Amino acid sequence: MPAIRGSESKKKTRRYTRALDQVHADLASQRHLELYHETKAPEELPALGQYYCKECAKWYESETNFVAHQKGKPHKRRVKQLKDEPYSQKEAEAAIGLRTDNGRRKMEREEMAVEDEVM
């Protein structure tokens, strides 16, 4: 069945937001955030880029909109998600079963278990 608004309406309509690991890097390093801001021209941003939410990576047109956003559920949800540390490559490899410790810890545990049995 064809879409009511034409074939173009099936495309994703939500705006792109920065991923959590990118925002986490912005919060950790002021320079990382500055590099992102340099990619945007201030003339093209709402209110010349004055009101920016770091956690949500969004610009707002006025201070009242910005304050209302900070009190809202989506902002609070995003802040709660950012409290968790992002996963590292080592954790991801460990989750799928790849060894990152070359088996040393397993051997140490076995030696400790043998020592406990002897005592």
C-alpha positions as CSV (number, residue, x, y, z in Angstrom):
1,M,0.0,0.0,0.0
2,P,1.5,3.3,-1.0
3,A,2.2,5.9,1.7
4,I,-0.3,8.8,2.0
5,R,2.5,11.4,1.7
6,G,4.3,9.7,-1.1
7,S,7.3,7.3,-1.2
8,E,9.5,9.8,0.6
9,S,7.5,9.6,3.8
10,K,8.9,6.2,4.7
11,K,12.2,7.7,5.5
12,K,13.2,8.3,9.0
13,T,11.8,11.6,10.2
14,R,13.4,11.8,13.7
15,R,16.3,14.2,14.0
16,Y,19.7,12.8,14.6
17,T,21.1,13.2,18.1
18,R,24.6,12.6,19.2
19,A,25.3,9.2,20.7
20,L,25.9,8.7,24.4
21,D,29.6,8.0,24.0
22,Q,30.0,11.2,22.0
23,V,28.2,13.2,24.7
24,H,30.1,11.5,27.4
25,A,33.4,12.6,25.7
26,D,31.9,16.2,25.4
27,L,31.3,16.3,29.2
28,A,34.7,14.9,30.0
29,S,36.7,17.2,27.7
30,Q,35.9,20.8,27.0
31,R,38.1,20.7,23.9
32,H,36.0,17.8,22.4
33,L,32.9,20.0,22.8
34,E,34.6,23.0,21.2
35,L,35.6,20.9,18.2
36,Y,31.9,19.9,17.8
37,H,30.8,23.5,18.1
38,E,33.3,24.7,15.5
39,T,31.6,22.5,12.9
40,K,28.4,24.6,13.2
41,A,28.1,28.2,12.0
42,P,26.6,30.4,14.7
43,E,24.4,32.2,12.2
44,E,22.6,29.0,11.3
45,L,21.9,28.0,14.9
46,P,18.9,29.1,17.0
47,A,19.6,32.2,19.0
48,L,23.1,32.2,17.5
49,G,24.0,29.1,19.5
50,Q,23.6,30.7,23.0
51,Y,21.4,28.1,24.6
52,Y,22.9,24.6,24.3
53,C,22.2,21.6,26.3
54,K,25.4,19.5,26.6
55,E,23.7,16.4,27.8
56,C,21.1,16.3,25.0
57,A,23.3,18.0,22.3
58,K,20.5,20.4,21.3
59,W,20.3,24.1,20.8
60,Y,17.3,26.2,21.9
61,E,15.8,29.5,20.7
62,S,15.3,31.1,24.1
63,E,16.2,30.8,27.7
64,T,12.6,29.8,28.6
65,N,12.6,26.9,26.2
66,F,16.0,25.8,27.5
67,V,14.9,26.0,31.2
68,A,11.7,24.1,30.3
69,H,13.7,21.4,28.6
70,Q,16.0,21.0,31.6
71,K,12.9,20.3,33.8
72,G,11.5,17.8,31.4
73,K,11.5,14.0,31.3
74,P,13.6,13.5,28.2
75,H,16.4,15.6,29.6
76,K,16.3,13.9,33.0
77,R,16.3,10.5,31.3
78,R,19.4,11.4,29.2
79,V,21.2,12.6,32.3
80,K,20.5,9.3,34.0
81,Q,21.8,7.4,31.0
82,L,25.0,9.5,31.0
83,K,25.8,8.6,34.6
84,D,26.8,5.1,33.5
85,E,30.3,4.8,32.0
86,P,30.3,3.9,28.3
87,Y,31.5,0.4,27.4
88,S,35.1,0.0,26.4
89,Q,36.4,-2.3,23.6
90,K,37.8,-4.6,26.2
91,E,34.4,-5.0,27.9
92,A,32.8,-5.7,24.6
93,E,35.3,-8.4,23.7
94,A,34.8,-10.0,27.1
95,A,31.1,-10.0,26.7
96,I,31.3,-12.1,23.5
97,G,33.8,-14.5,25.0
98,L,37.1,-13.3,23.6
99,R,40.0,-13.6,26.0
100,T,41.7,-10.4,26.8
101,D,43.8,-11.6,29.8
102,N,45.6,-14.5,28.0
103,G,44.3,-17.0,30.7
104,R,46.6,-15.8,33.5
105,R,43.8,-15.1,36.0
106,K,42.3,-18.5,35.5
107,M,45.7,-20.1,36.3
108,E,46.1,-17.9,39.3
109,R,42.7,-18.9,40.6
110,E,43.5,-22.6,40.2
111,E,46.7,-22.2,42.1
112,M,44.9,-20.3,44.9
113,A,42.3,-23.1,45.1
114,V,45.0,-25.7,45.3
115,E,46.7,-23.8,48.1
116,D,43.4,-23.5,50.0
117,E,42.9,-27.2,49.7
118,V,46.4,-27.9,51.1
119,M,45.8,-25.7,54.1
